[in-house]
Amino acid sequence: MLSVWALEGIPEITTGVDLVEIIATAAADTLEDGDIVVVTSKVVSKAEGRFVRADDREDAITAESVRVVARREGPSGHVTRIVENRLGIIAAAAGVDASNTPEGTVLLLPEDPDRSARQLASGLRARLGVRVGVLVSDTLGRAWREGQTDHAIGAGGVRVFEDLRGTTDAEGRPLAVTMPCVADELCAAADLVKGKVGRRPVAVVRGRGDLVGDLELPGARSIVRPSERDMFRLGADEAYAEGFAAGRAGGEPLGDSGRQPARSST
């Protein structure tokens, strides 16, 4: 049976606080071996002092971006940028957060979420004497679907995938590609009890102790698909514009529509 609950009594997090102590106190002897603690990235960033001065949030987004995947202008004229940030995560605004921060500042994602998760897991294991795992979560959109869900951006002592490749389904058919990203699923489940405005940034998931292991397990960075296997590196408009420019540079004749004529396969 899977149980998920939010920890109560987490105070406002400030730079330099002992996040391990805060979580351990809030858990109050309730954690058991095999529990998975899911921590919202914002409180990790606050504890790590990831505030930067930014009178213009757009400048901070630019600084955190590696490449632009897509840009879209909304009805109000505001431009949304979907970018790859320095962590390899594809996200709106590079994960830069301007909510609940001091005036004139924005909050960046943790510098190394996997390292942060490992440190929290190690600290909680030492402080409480229980073998727990830790996931650091952040809210992201999904291609092809409206709305957002929480995903894992950091993992410490948790298997992020449940690799079923090579096994068989209930009918005995071989599973060739089935590899659920259980870290993302656990973060989404935890968000159901944490909520977005309830000031409950930490949740506990119990019932998947089989996923808890050594701190040296691959972190959430391993979830990011390598660029050579990414079939959607650009938005549709951006991909068309890039192809159009490449065709013009190559001297290809253009049809009346301005599109490249179809090439023969023979």
Secondary structure, 3 states (H helix, E strand, C coil): CCEEEECCCCCCCCCCCCHHHHHHHHHCCCCCCCCEEEEEHHHHHHHCCCEEECCCHHHHHHHHEEEEEEEEECCCCCEEEEEEECCCCEEEHHHCECCCCCCCEEECCCCCHHHHHHHHHHHHHHHHCCCCEEEEEEEEEECCEEEEEEEEEEEECECCCCCCCCCECCCCCECCCCCCCHHHHHHHHHHHHHCCCCCCCEEEEECCHHHECCCCCCCHHHHCCCHHHCCCCCCHHHHHHHHHHHHHHCCCCCCCCCCCCCCCCC
